[in-house]
Amino acid sequence: MEVIAKARFIRMSPRKVRLVADLVRGKDVSAAIAQLKFLRKDAARPIWKCIDSAVANAGHNHQMDKSNLYIKAITVDGGPTLKRFRPRAHGTAASILKRTSHIVVTVAPREEVVPASAAAALVAAPAGAKKAVAAKVAKPAAAKKVATKKPAAKATKAKAAAKPAAKASKAKKA
């Protein structure tokens, strides 16, 4: 279950907001809010408010535990650009682009996955499945055999080093 909150038409450049969004992506909500609280960027405030809104949505609408949430995704897209003009020299005008941003925050509960060991998988598996589990466990051993062929590469280097010496001795004879 994921919960989404949006903050649209934020009067900041998306490029500047993405710098802050990259800092908190994938973190726990409490750690992200603590980091945003002390960050000296103007974009930290709207992101903080959007994360806070997503947490409130999760607690109120979906009865989720707020302490177990993390930021699954955070995207910052460009909104409509306000076009303004500034007078310049010789009666000309220079355009000013006042950019806006749309922030979308997705929070989800953190799921704890406990990995099973290979021995426990063999004991718990039915008789027909034990062969498949044993084959999966044996694959890393085969990968180690491929990695041990490095001394053969050293022998080819020694042969390559001997070839220039042989060419030099032929040059001396001539």
Secondary structure, 3 states (H helix, E strand, C coil): CCEEEEEEEECCCHHHHHHHHHHHCCCEHHHHHHHHHCCCCCCHHHHHHHHHHHHHHHHHHHCCCHHHEEEEEEEEEECCCEEEEEECHHHCEEEEEECCEEEEEEEEECCCCCCCCHHHHHHHCCHHHHHHHHHHHHHHHHHHHHHCCHHHHHHHHHHHHHHHHHHHHHHHHC
